């Protein structure tokens, strides 16, 4: 059986993340922790909770995406896989894209699926569930792709996690603004849903087009 | 040219490789090559040429630049000066990354995956156009004398067994140029003998071998001594 290189890479990434020590579930658990402790910290004011609920879900998604990202390329750098990927015939940009896609499938997609459920804990209105899920579905791939740039720049550093977050957060702020306003629009009368949602889509498509090249350039530079 | 005669007619997989694709008329040439690390030039003015079936052994004291030179040969480090090129009968001046197997100190195996999963991934990733290998992860590990470890996670393997898994990559994707950094590390006597046989087969096929090593490899090879005189 000869699978195509990219399909084999996707399968390998998913397998590594799902095995013990791969950290695949870490993001969702962290997401759950943040969402669970918020009502305890804020108190039983349901109106307040449902108003800030979309923002809490988005902040939790942003932080839990960043949590696992620093190992995205570092593990491959340490065991020598990255050298072989840099040298092999498949373009590095495509390899980066497939790695990000696999990472999002394992860490981002569960967040999207879990978000409506966690929304119950934050007293979200039922009509806000789909808006939160849709904005996260569109926005989290961009978080992963932008985070990959930071992960590539810190690939040779031992404890690069915090530096990754510092590098990535400024880039992620537009996503946060439009993501939260799209998610909150279901319960507000002033903001329409489509305007911030379409801007969020545009940001994600922009990240999809540009980030693989930035990541590949950073990896080539860091490996020399 | 010293060629090792092996009964190729008994090995259909090797016969196919011998006649077509990237193994036909390959040559690797170094012209006034200079290689450096961090702005410091470690190796200067290196000139040599290797053709089908030739091996080069890079030797020298620790820190002489053996690994750096091998990384440059594998295309992972751009040469600071001069030129390093590989031409084949199929087409000329190809990327080293598309023709060479690079085996460094790190084994490039994921500890959480089994040997088979690791090898199947690299088989797909490293395949190049041309005749496909007839090896499977099972048969490649059998050729390296460790068929029993194929379904074990790499985390459970000993250093020598991990080395064998990494060496099995060489068989799973046929590539004409082998660049091996200390290939004998952690291998026991029988492992060294098996690797020696594989290297002889590779050279008999017309492949090229470049290795950095302190121990004798057991194949006839040009010697490149770094840190003493420079170029051979």
Interface residues (C-beta under 8 A of the other chain):
Chain A: X1 X2 X3 X4 X5 X7 X8 X9 X11 X12 X15 X16 X19 X20 X21 X22 X75 X78 X79 X80 X81 X83 X84 X85 X86 X87 X88 X89 X90 X223 X224
Chain B: X71 X74 X75 X76 X77 X78 X95 X96 X97 X98 X100 X102 X104 X105 X106 X107 X108 X109 X110 X111 X112 X113 X117 X120 X121 X122 X123 X124 X125 X126 X127 X128 X132
